[in-house]
Amino acid sequence: MAITMFPKITLFVATFIFYSTINQPSLVFGSDPDPLQDYCLPSPHTHLCKNSSSITVDDFVFSGIKHPGNFTNKFSGVPVSSTVFPALNTLGMSLVRADFQVGGINAPHYHPRATEVAYVLEGKLYSGFVDTGNKLFAKVIEKGEVMVFPRGVLHFQMNIGDSPATVLGSFDSQNPGSVKLPAALFGSDIDSELLEKAFGLKSKEISKLKKRFGIKKEE
């Protein structure tokens, strides 16, 4: 009898574990995998890590955000990912330096793969995010203050001070991704009729927005 019941007991336990897992969101994780070594600077010739004998301290130092990047509409963003700073590879983090001229904005956007912690180095900004229940969390933050933007939520910043502002953002992913709403909506090939109905705008208005935010194609 014990031998006969064993397969049934095993099946019951397996079924219980399966359904317990799918009904417990806390058991499901989605993030950068834990590294299997101290660091992994990619080799330019293979998909493997560089040999530690060829790595120096300079490989772990990045100087690309000492100064602002190029400004567009009073805003400059300089991302520091594993693409430009290979030492970040497999470490599950990245950075961005954002600079705002007076009145400059970081247009509403979201990061699909990372939470962002924004630290104000200089200036005063109106900063916030909107959660999935359309609740707004926003206030003016100043030099020395930190604000967190949960992963995947829409957030924004605007320099409301009378001097330039600088923010250093940190992400818990080496590739957080960034989807800026104006460019995603009007700079892509979404059908104009759909956009007209979604926003209650006329065809000419949609055309102007597409012209403004459209991606310029190389000739």
Helices and strands as residue ranges (DSSP letters): H 2-22, G 25-27, G 52-54, G 57-60, E 75-80, G 86-88, E 94-100, E 105-110, E 116-122, E 124-130, E 136-142, E 146-149, E 154-159, E 165-171, E 179-180, H 181-186, H 192-199, H 203-213
